[in-house]
Amino acid sequence: MMDPSSKITPRWRRHRLIGTVAAFLLLAAPAPLARAAPQDPMPRTLPSLTNWNPGHGTYSYAPGARLVAHDAASRRVAATLADDLHAAGKGTVPVTGGPSRAGDIVVDVEPSRSGSLGAEGYELRAAQRLEITGAAEAGAFYGTRTLLQLLAQGDQVPAGRTVDVPRYKERGVGVCACYVHISTDWMENLVRDMAYHKLNQLLVELKVKSDRHPEANTWGYYTKSEIRRLVALGEKYHVTIVPEINSPGHMDPWIENRPDLQLTDSDGKPQPSRLDITAPAAFDYYKSLIDEYGEVFPAKWWHMGADEYMLGSDFAKYPQIDAYAKKKYGENATPQDAFIDFVNRVDEYAASKGKRLRIWNDGLTGANTVPVTAGTTIEHWLGVKVKPSELIAQGYPVMNAAYALYLVRGGFHTDTQKLYDEQWDPRSFEGEKLASRDGITGAKISLWPDNGRGETENEVAGAARLPLSHIAQATWGDPHPDATYAG
């Protein structure tokens, strides 16, 4: 691995850290403190509340408390909260249709509040009873995460009101379980931990055992039943599970036993990690993987990776790619156009399946004449010639997946204190800081497995605790709520 202070570690070696971000449920632990000043009347949560209007008195959680919910969406949120209260040692709380009384927790979904609360914001009022209102189910759910954090600090909640709305719509974590195997318990705990901190998107690069391509069932893989269980947990906790099969590079876990699909260089040597983007059979193969993943991943996103296709090489060693580009797009076409052509064909196929495409940014070097299809989300992790500001100006949604946020198992770890002191926020990309949030979908931390034996899952969970908290704060609210990191 390269020294993290010297440029970037190749993604195939730093491959997305595998750790587990929570070997235990944080629901049973005190909530992290985002605001430390003892005279501050704002309740302490992470992410910190957007605002707080204090009232008089307290809400007291005590035996006899009920969860009051009137419609199906509210009842689903209340039922999940009941499960989590029980898991946190807060007793068994019944869900009822009301009417409410003192000591109750009222969960409500009011679509008419969408103008002020959006899809994920909520209002929380604490007095003799505690009321949580969202315009959508997700918003009400996030209000219950705030309540769990407050109750983790004691059964008395100060009276008051907050209207708490996220700044960014994508608040995420990426995990590579592609070259190593991560336990399903670890990933399920990560989902719970993400939800506890109002993070809503989990990218997983992993292999699902294939019925259509048994020759690909090597390396580590997960059964379809394991993935369905993970996805169901994500749906319960409002964490979208986004699948990735990296292509056309990093395909060796899939095509090591398929030399007919491998790109061959000018010396006649097959490249097991590179899919031959000029071969119809190779594209058909990748489409079949999308189809099979569609059986277990209902998310409306498809991540195809598209990073580091020519890592350690260059297009000049593959003249067939240049020939393909010129035949399809004319004499002024470049080999890079053949690469973008593959990306766009995947986008077209994913769209036919009701999915929108996401890719990493490093393949967008500016050497292409063919543009990436409009609407493709670009996840920016590496500083290259084409800057985030240019991508946004061209109309592409851009997510900040900066390498500064990475945890590489057995290698580079993001420095949360350094980032906080530098006032990092989702506008801070590799190589550029933008003046506006416009066009930025959000940000994520990424967990990669350079050295699968370098750290245990529990060690990774511990190392990821502060980075996960930091990205939760920076994507939901004020990225720098206190003057110092110590605060």
ABEGO torsion letter per residue (X at the ends): XBBAABEBBBAAAABBBABBABABBAAABBBBBABABAABABBBBOBBBABBBBBBEBBBBBBGBBBBBABAAAAAAAAAAAAAAAAAGAEBBBBBAOBBBBGBBBBBBBAAAAAAAEAABBBBBBBABBBBBBABAAAAAAAAAAAAAAAAAEABBBBEBBBBBBABABBBBBBBAAABBBBAAAAAAAAAAAAAAGBABBBBBBBBBBAABAAABBEBBBBAAAAAAAAAAAAAAGBBBBBBBBOABGAAAAAAABAAABBBBAAGBBBAABBBAABAAAAAAAAAAAAAAAAABABABBBAGGBGAABGBBAAABAAAAAAAAAAAEAABBAAAAAAAAAAAAAAAAAAAGBBBBBBAAABAGABABBBBBGBBBBBABBBABBAAAAAAAGBBBBBABAAABBBBGBBBBBAAAAAAAGBBAABBBGBBBABABGBAEBBBBBBBABAAABBAAAAAAAAAAAAAAAAAAAABBABABABAAX
